[in-house]
Amino acid sequence: MKIAFVGKGGSGKTTLSSLFIRHLTEQGLPTLAIDADINQHLAAALGASEEEAVTLPTLSESLPLIKEYLRGDNPRIASAAAMIKTTPPGAGSRLLKVVEDNPIYAACVREVGGARLMVTGPFAEEDLGVACYHSKVGAAEILLNHMVDGPGEYVVVDMTAGADSFASGLFTRFDLTALVCEPTLRSVGVYRQYRAYAKDFGIHIAVVGNKICDEDDLSFLREQVGENLLCWVGRSTHVRAAERGDIRPIADLEPDNTHALATIRSTLDSITRDPVAYQRQAVDFHVRNAKAWAGEDLVAQADPDFVPSDWIATA
């Protein structure tokens, strides 16, 4: 199952992402973490030192390798260079499992704090003024399009702040979008923006309250988001210690906050993916991008009748 953590900048989405990742990995569950936030803080939240975090290989650096491997012998794709961020899989494409040996994982996955982590890469000096956030996360979108995760397997993505992911089809690649929301009007505003953008695409959005200090905070969120409030995380000495660089065992997390993580997982597990609709969305966004900016000739890359057999088997 694929889950994205989103929210207003500073809401705590990277913190919640790291807690959820560690909650899964501590139980030995197959998990792949992706840092798709341009600020690239997930490695540190998982326990990497500053020196370790800046030396991690990036997806953007390996984009040619990623395209070449995933293209396989798909006859609809003339060359790896012709692939764009929205190129969907088709007959002959190589597909990825959450845990397996392949050249992409060998180049891009590193273990950090017990978790398997991939990072999109931060802005470099040469990017300033000439590149956008989406040029970095394009590799992540291609990977998610070709990922055939099944029940009991997890892909956890720490997304960029705000609603930037709606500039591409990336926001449709998740079974659950966990919107981390503080008890503030600004944070609730981001939730409403997400809900408005996602309403026509069948996106499952669940609000995870964060930094809940008292009953007034909780009442505010309940009033603002209603039944979409899935769970909440309150004051945490565990989280405060992590913010100082003291990464403690996830088993030491407060019981109420541990229960919140379990609630997120059980909700994610309860969602049934429609493989045909999921693939159709990938094709639709690719066609839209091809016609808008990439070149109409790339429309032919999309195979409208293809659905990975792994998804059909587990649907």
Summary of the structure (lengths in Angstrom):
residues: 315
radius of gyration: 19.0
end to end distance: 11.8
largest distance: 58.8
contacts: 1017
relative contact order: 0.19
helix: 48%
strand: 15%
